[in-house]
């Protein structure tokens, strides 16, 4: 029977033993950390230009604009100033941000025959919005007359290049009828493909529609279910038979934005610049609804601001949202209310 060797290990054996020991220590240390980091179900957003909200629970995302009596933006509030109510029940805020974060934005421009003489001013105004926005924003253009078309090249969904957006706005002849509802519907769908949580649409039209497959009801429903803020700008003459400012108002209010009805084309550029400034100065709030029912019902949302030293404040965002039918959706909503100093 042979005997086990009792000679000391070689240098190579020591090296191998040491390497195995280090590997075992590393594995035993990393494994618990990995298990812990995967245990959470909700990641909070970072407070930077890379602001993102990633979640596998139902996070309600609110884009909130606050103005004072003189219509000036109020930009010095903090988380303690805000309270969120869903169907009357106070909600616990998860995150709060007041940073100029990049957004996904769509420019929806009426190119029907009635807009032919107005096109130069409209394109100039749209480009004023582009140049006043965050340089990291990703944007697209939807031109519409008889039907909506995306202005960027087929293989380009979004761009941050003003020159590409200029070409996209200029590449369609103003002629034909008006498919406003279809254009907004398609734009909302494209917004959902964007990489930023914060989204907005700027719609320039006379509000009339005589060519869409979708109805106003379809479009309003899509606007409420999306997480986009919609701004509408009505451009029409007093004797314009196609004008419909009521439609533009309904769309903006349903999506927490604002409607503008300028008295002249000269005002449109400044309006677009102001919209860009407003978007860059919004508050972004999130909460996880205390109502965990996944029943597809509409939930009313109200935001109240308590800032006694700021006087009467106007708070604008969406009036509510539809609950999901599954637990892996993220929601984007808001509310509209008036907040006083009391």
Number of C-alpha atoms within 10 A of each C-alpha: 3 4 5 6 6 6 6 8 8 8 9 9 11 11 10 10 11 11 11 11 10 10 11 10 10 11 10 10 11 11 10 10 11 10 10 10 10 9 9 10 10 16 13 14 17 12 14 11 11 11 18 18 18 14 16 13 18 21 21 22 22 29 26 25 24 22 18 16 11 8 10 11 17 17 14 7 15 13 14 11 11 15 15 22 17 19 14 11 14 15 18 14 17 15 17 19 19 18 16 17 23 23 23 25 29 24 27 28 26 30 31 24 15 24 21 13 10 14 19 12 15 24 19 16 22 25 21 20 22 24 14 15 23 18 13 14 20 22 25 26 28 24 26 29 27 20 20 25 17 21 24 21 11 7 6 11 17 23 18 16 15 15 10 18 22 18 15 20 25 15 11 15 15 20 16 16 20 27 25 34 27 24 27 28 20 17 24 24 14 18 27 15 11 18 15 19 20 25 26 23 25 26 27 24 27 27 25 23 21 13 16 18 12 15 14 18 10 13 20 21 16 19 23 24 21 20 28 29 30 26 24 26 24 24 26 24 13 8 7 12 11 15 20 17 20 12 19 25 20 15 26 25 24 25 32 28 26 21 21 19 17 14 13 10 14 12 14 24 18 13 19 25 19 16 18 20 17 17 23 19 20 23 21 18 21 25 18 19 20 11 12 12 13 13 11 12 12 15 17 19 24 23 23 19 24 18 18 12 8 14 14 19 25 20 22 25 27 29 22 25 25 19 23 19 12 13 13 12 15 20 22 25 29 32 27 24 16 15 20 16 12 10
